[in-house]
Amino acid sequence: MSLQKIIIAIDGYSSCGKSTLANELAKRLKYNYIDSGAMYRAVTLYFLRNNIDFTDHGEILNAIANIHLTFQFNELNKQSEICLNDENVASLVRDMLVSEKVSEVAAIREVRSFAVAQQKRMGKKKGIIMDGRDIGTTVFPEAELKIFMTAEPEIRVMRRFKEMYAKNEHITIDEIRHNLELRDYIDTTRDESPLKQAGDAILLDNSNLNKEEQLNIVMEWVKQKTVNQLI
Ligand code: CDP
């Protein structure tokens, strides 16, 4: 008997390991993993490349009409990678220039409507894990399993610093700390679907958990939810 497929929504602060957990879960469960943050990052990259004025709603709507976002499965790293108008931008969107502007862009109502509509369509067949800031509250309020992830701020800073330093040796810890603090502030205080824990989300603080430990905890939650589905 195969278990019924569910929707898993993972939300939380910047750099608390959402995508690591989501990737591992997707491999174990043979689910699709969608990194919703990559969509906002790709829109930001388009805005930066085309000098879009973030305050001009007409310009924003025109720009969005020219943006086509897709995910392409990379067989080598077994990950779905974001494509902006058919160009794979998975690596480019992680650049600091994009990180500096993404929360400003993600707070724009038109940008959110555009991304959320596409994200909702991706969940139609279930068997999906999506991570972001508003997945359990706005994109999939009906998700069977909702996880709200957090970790101590300084641990998050060091995790992101290690990741970024591997690509750019000039990056500093202060730059990373400032970026995470600023994004968390904008994400939690914006008007449009601010980051907050959904009432029915389970809190996962992974400050003192390694990848395997957090995966094991969440796999237990998945089992409980999928077994409950069959009753
Ligand atoms: O990897 P990290 O957790 O640092 O960020 P991300 O998931 O790539 O998301 C980048 C930014 O996109 C966030 O700081 C939010 O401003 C925005 N975002 C959002 O508003 N809603 C989502 N569902 C996902 C990301």
Residues whose N, C-alpha, C, O or C-beta is under 5 A from the ligand:
A	BS01	CDP	Y13 S14 S15 S36 G37 A38 Y40 V102 S103 A106 D131 G132 R133 D134 R183 D187
